[in-house]
Amino acid sequence: MLTDLITPEQITVLTQIILIDLVLAGDNAIIIGMVASKFPLEQKKKIIFWGIGGAVVLRIILTLMTAYLLQITGLRLIGGLLLLYIVYKLYIDVIKGEVQDHNINVDKSNFLKAIWTILLADFTMSLDNVLGVAGAAGDHYYLLVFGLVLSIILMATAATLISNWIKKYKWIGWAGLLAILIVAIELIYTDIKILFL
C-alpha cells in the first residue's frame, strides 16, 4: 500500500533534497549570528527574529520564482552550470576546509541596516540552496515545499550543529556535493537534449 504512495523516484528526489539542505543550510544562519553578535542582547534577539523572518519570506519568493523559471528551456542549462560552480565552491570550502571568513561590515548604530545586511547576504546565499532543491524536486511540487520547509527549519535551528557535523563527518559533505552534482548534470542534460539532440 505504501509503495503505491511513495515511488523509488520520489525517495531518490527526497534524499537529494535532504542532502542539499544539510550541506547548504548552515551559511545563512552563520551570517545572521555574526551580524546579531555585534549588538547588545536585547537588540540581538530582535535582529535574529527579524533576520530569520525576512530570510524565510525571501526564500519562499525565490523558491517559487526558481521553480517556475526552471520550466523554461535554456534556463535549466544556466541553472545546471551555476550548480556546477556551487559544487566547486563547496568542495573548496567544505571538503578542503579553506573556508573564507565572512567579513561583514555592520553599522552597529543602526538596527535596520543590520536587518538589511542579513537580507542581502541571505539573498546571495539562498540562491544555491533554492536552485539545488528546485532542480532536484523537478515536477514534484510537494517535495519542493518539503525542501523549502526543511531548509527554513535547518536555518533557524540547527545550522551550527550541521556545520559541526560536516566538519566531523566528511562523508556528509561528500554526499551533499554528489547530490548537487547529480542535479546539475540532470538540468544540463535535459536542456541539451531539447536544444541540440
HELIX and SHEET records of a PDB file:
HELIX    1   1 LEU A    2  LEU A    5  1                                   4    
HELIX    2   2 PRO A    8  LEU A   24  1                                  17    
HELIX    3   3 GLY A   26  ALA A   36  1                                  11    
HELIX    4   4 LEU A   41  LEU A   69  1                                  29    
HELIX    5   5 LEU A   75  LEU A   90  1                                  16    
HELIX    6   6 TYR A   91  ILE A   95  3                                   5    
HELIX    7   7 PHE A  111  ALA A  137  1                                  27    
HELIX    8   8 TYR A  141  ILE A  153  1                                  13    
HELIX    9   9 LEU A  154  ALA A  158  3                                   5    
HELIX   10  10 ALA A  159  LYS A  168  1                                  10    
HELIX   11  11 LYS A  170  PHE A  196  1                                  27    
END                                                                             
